[in-house]
Amino acid sequence: MIAHGKEIKVFAGNSNPALAKGICENLGRKLGQAECSRFADGECSVSVYEPVRGTDVFIVQSTCKPVNDNLMELLVMIDAMKRASAGRITAVIPYFGYARQDRKVKSRDPISAKLVANLITQAGADRVLTMDLHANQIQGFFDIPVDDMRGATLFSHYFIERFGKHNENLMAVSPDVGSVARVRTFAHKLEVNMAIVDKRREKANSCEVMNIIGSVEGKDVLLLDDMVDTAGSLCNAAEALVTIGGAKKIYACASHGVLSGPAIERIQNSYLEELILLDTIPYPADKPPCDKIRYLSVAPLIAEAIARIYEEVSISSLFD
């Protein structure tokens, strides 16, 4: 039985319209008619051009760069749908910004991820559907249900088709200690061994590789991470795996391609053979193309999750 909403309607902000259209294509529906614009002073303006009363509304909006503008668009869209009497509102946030500010690391630090969770809840969202939160505990920051999809599922399918399962020449590697659990699951799916790059971060957006735990000599390596920001950590790990560990080829994959600052240049000049990203964040329009970067679409996975949420059936199998 459908407990909420008489039909599905999907709307999108300005952060990733291409992904929203892909989701609608997979659902066999048209993208909802709405517009997010700016007043002369920069304030966010949202106009919804079709009725949503009693419907299941899904708002697709990554809170990527410009982070604050996209976040405000999401909040105002949620409020607009709430005031238009939507039956249920799900915030579909493929990339959740502020996720790295999930704890206090020094005195008087904010916990901005919790603040953003409060804002989304207070705006009127009934549920959040997201992808690879930087820290799992962020789910507990919300007082509404959160479905956190896993990009490793898509990456494992891609690499199994490319290299096969139980490939003895292949090894999964975690670029840092924080990603060990994610990479362990990834390695289990591919039925390969894993190693860890031990690094010490001296300051934000910079790191120093210290050691490699496990032998990667003569192996082709798959690096898995949740995001690539300035690409310093990823490229340093790739260099260490080749120059210190003796690895042959380095392939990398990450759910979110933030690609800030010198990221594109670093990737192009790195030891990486290829970097696979999900399209949770569009490629920066102001950056030159990079022939080492390839995108996989999350639209089919998110569309399936949306359909199951609407039908009130389990989505746990999508995590496998």
C-alpha positions in Angstrom: 0.0 0.0 0.0 1.2 3.5 -0.8 1.2 5.3 2.5 2.3 8.7 1.2 1.7 10.6 -2.0 -0.6 9.9 -4.9 2.3 10.1 -7.5 6.0 10.8 -7.9 7.2 14.3 -8.9 10.9 15.0 -9.2 12.2 18.6 -9.1 15.8 19.9 -9.4 17.8 22.9 -8.4 20.7 24.3 -10.4 23.5 22.2 -9.0 23.2 19.1 -11.2 20.3 19.3 -13.7 21.9 16.7 -16.0 21.7 14.1 -13.2 18.1 15.0 -12.3 17.1 14.5 -16.0 18.9 11.1 -16.0 16.9 10.1 -12.9 13.7 11.1 -14.5 14.5 9.2 -17.7 15.1 6.1 -15.6 11.8 6.6 -13.8 10.0 7.2 -17.1 8.8 10.6 -15.9 9.2 14.3 -16.8 11.2 16.6 -14.6 8.9 18.8 -12.6 8.5 22.4 -13.7 10.2 24.7 -11.3 12.8 27.5 -11.5 15.5 28.6 -9.1 16.7 32.1 -9.8 18.3 35.1 -8.0 16.9 38.5 -7.1 19.1 41.5 -7.9 20.6 41.5 -4.5 21.5 37.8 -4.7 18.6 36.3 -2.7 17.3 32.9 -3.8 14.0 32.9 -5.6 12.0 29.6 -6.3 9.0 29.3 -8.5 7.0 26.0 -8.8 4.9 25.9 -11.9 2.8 22.8 -11.3 0.6 21.5 -8.4 2.3 19.2 -5.8 -0.6 18.8 -3.3 -0.6 15.3 -1.9 2.3 14.1 -4.1 5.6 12.4 -3.2 8.1 15.2 -4.0 11.8 14.4 -4.6 14.1 17.4 -4.8 17.5 16.6 -6.5 20.2 19.0 -5.4 23.9 18.4 -4.6 25.3 20.9 -2.2 28.5 21.3 -4.2 30.2 24.5 -5.3 28.9 27.1 -4.9 28.0 25.3 -1.7 26.0 28.0 0.1 24.0 29.0 -2.9 23.1 25.4 -3.7 22.2 24.7 0.0 20.0 27.7 0.1 18.2 26.7 -3.1 17.5 23.3 -1.5 16.1 24.8 1.7 13.9 27.3 -0.2 12.6 24.5 -2.5 11.7 22.3 0.4 9.9 25.2 2.1 8.0 26.0 -1.2 6.9 22.3 -1.5 5.9 22.2 2.1 3.7 25.3 1.8 2.2 23.9 -1.4 0.9 20.9 0.7 3.2 18.2 -0.8 2.3 14.8 0.7 6.0 13.9 1.5 9.2 15.6 0.7 12.5 13.7 0.1 15.7 15.7 -0.3 17.8 13.8 -2.8 21.4 15.1 -2.0 23.8 13.1 -4.2 26.7 15.0 -2.6 26.2 16.3 1.0 28.4 19.4 1.5 29.8 20.3 4.9 30.1 16.6 5.7 33.8 16.9 6.6 32.9 19.2 9.5 31.3 16.4 11.4 33.2 16.8 14.7 35.3 19.3 16.8 39.0 18.9 16.1 40.0 21.9 18.2 38.5 24.2 20.8 35.6 26.4 19.6 35.1 24.5 16.3 31.6 24.3 14.9 30.0 21.0 13.9 28.6 22.4 10.7 27.3 19.0 9.3 24.9 18.9 12.3 23.8 22.5 11.6 23.1 21.7 8.0 21.1 18.6 9.0 19.0 20.7 11.3 18.4 23.3 8.6 17.2 20.6 6.1 14.9 19.0 8.8 13.5 22.4 9.9 12.8 23.5 6.3 10.4 20.6 6.1 12.1 17.5 4.6 10.6 14.2 5.6 13.5 12.1 4.4 17.0 12.3 2.9 18.5 10.2 0.2 22.2 10.7 -0.3 25.4 9.0 -1.5 28.5 8.1 0.4 28.5 10.4 3.4 32.0 11.3 4.4 31.3 10.0 7.9 28.6 7.4 8.7 27.7 9.1 11.9 26.2 12.1 10.0 23.1 9.9 9.5 22.5 10.3 13.3 22.6 14.1 12.9 19.1 14.0 11.3 15.8 13.3 13.1 14.3 12.0 9.9 15.1 8.8 7.9 18.4 8.9 5.9 19.2 6.5 3.1 23.0 6.6 2.4 23.7 4.8 -0.9 27.1 3.3 -1.6 29.2 4.1 -4.7 31.4 1.1 -4.1 28.6 -1.0 -5.5 28.8 0.7 -8.9 32.6 0.7 -8.9 32.8 -3.0 -8.1 30.4 -3.8 -11.0 32.6 -1.7 -13.3 35.9 -3.3 -12.3 34.5 -6.8 -12.2 33.4 -6.4 -15.9 36.8 -5.0 -16.7 39.2 -7.2 -14.7 37.0 -10.1 -13.5 36.7 -11.5 -10.0 39.6 -13.0 -8.0 42.2 -11.4 -10.2 45.5 -12.3 -8.6 47.3 -9.4 -10.3 44.8 -6.9 -8.8 44.8 -5.3 -5.3 42.4 -2.9 -3.6 44.1 -0.1 -1.6 42.7 2.3 1.0 44.3 5.8 0.5 44.1 6.4 4.3 43.1 4.6 7.5 39.6 6.3 7.5 38.6 4.5 4.3 39.6 1.0 5.5 36.1 -0.3 6.1 34.8 1.0 2.7 37.8 -0.6 0.9 37.5 -3.9 2.8 33.9 -4.3 1.5 35.0 -3.3 -2.0 37.9 -5.8 -1.9 35.5 -8.5 -0.7 33.2 -7.9 -3.7 36.1 -8.2 -6.1 37.6 -11.1 -4.1 41.1 -9.5 -4.0 43.5 -8.6 -1.2 43.8 -5.1 0.2 46.5 -2.8 1.5 46.5 0.6 3.2 48.4 3.8 2.6 49.3 5.3 6.0 49.6 9.0 5.8 50.0 12.0 8.1 48.1 15.1 7.3 49.9 18.3 8.6 47.2 20.8 7.5 44.0 20.9 5.5 44.3 19.8 1.8 47.8 18.6 2.2 49.3 15.3 3.5 52.6 13.4 3.7 52.6 9.7 2.9 54.5 7.8 5.5 54.2 4.1 4.9 52.4 1.3 2.9 50.8 -1.5 4.9 50.8 -4.6 2.8 52.7 -5.6 -0.3 51.6 -4.2 -3.7 54.8 -5.0 -5.6 54.0 -6.0 -9.2 50.3 -5.5 -8.7 47.7 -3.3 -10.5 46.1 -1.2 -7.8 42.6 0.0 -7.3 42.4 3.1 -5.0 39.0 3.7 -3.6 38.0 7.0 -1.8 34.7 8.8 -1.0 35.8 12.1 -2.6 38.6 13.9 -4.5 38.9 17.5 -3.5 42.3 19.0 -4.4 43.6 15.5 -5.3 46.7 15.9 -3.2 46.1 12.9 -1.1 45.1 10.7 -4.0 48.1 11.6 -6.2 50.6 11.3 -3.3 49.2 7.9 -2.5 49.5 6.8 -6.2 53.1 8.1 -6.3 54.0 6.2 -3.1 52.4 3.0 -4.3 54.6 3.1 -7.5 57.9 4.5 -6.1 57.9 2.9 -2.7 55.6 -0.1 -3.1 56.5 -1.1 -6.6 53.0 -1.3 -8.0 52.6 -1.5 -11.8 49.5 0.5 -12.7 47.2 2.7 -10.5 43.5 3.1 -11.1 41.4 5.2 -8.7 37.7 5.7 -8.1 35.8 8.1 -5.9 32.1 8.9 -5.4 32.5 12.7 -5.4 34.7 14.7 -7.7 34.9 18.0 -6.0 38.1 18.8 -8.1 39.0 22.1 -6.4 42.1 24.3 -7.1 44.9 22.4 -8.8 43.1 19.0 -8.8 42.8 18.6 -12.6 46.5 19.5 -13.2 47.6 17.1 -10.4 45.6 14.2 -11.8 46.8 14.8 -15.3 50.5 14.8 -14.2 50.1 11.9 -11.7 50.9 8.2 -11.7 47.2 7.5 -12.1 46.2 5.6 -15.3 42.5 6.4 -14.8 40.2 8.1 -12.3 36.6 6.9 -12.2 34.1 9.3 -10.6 30.3 9.3 -10.1 28.3 12.1 -11.5 27.0 13.3 -8.1 28.9 16.5 -8.9 29.2 17.8 -12.5 32.7 18.4 -14.0 33.8 22.0 -13.2 32.8 24.1 -16.2 35.8 26.4 -15.6 38.3 23.6 -15.8 40.0 22.1 -18.9 39.1 18.6 -19.8 41.2 15.7 -18.4 41.6 12.5 -20.4 42.3 10.5 -17.3 38.8 11.2 -15.7 35.8 9.1 -16.6 32.3 9.3 -15.1 29.8 6.6 -14.1 26.1 7.7 -13.7 24.3 7.2 -10.4 21.0 8.0 -12.1 19.8 4.4 -12.4 20.6 3.6 -8.7 19.0 6.8 -7.4 15.9 6.3 -9.6 15.5 2.7 -8.3 15.8 4.0 -4.7 13.2 6.7 -5.4 10.8 4.1 -6.8 11.2 1.9 -3.8 10.7 4.8 -1.3 7.5 5.7 -3.1 6.3 2.1 -3.1 7.2 1.7 0.6 9.4 -1.3 0.0 12.9 -2.1 1.3 15.9 -0.5 -0.5 18.5 -2.5 1.5 19.2 -4.8 -1.5 20.5 -1.8 -3.4 23.4 -1.6 -1.0 24.6 -5.0 -2.2 
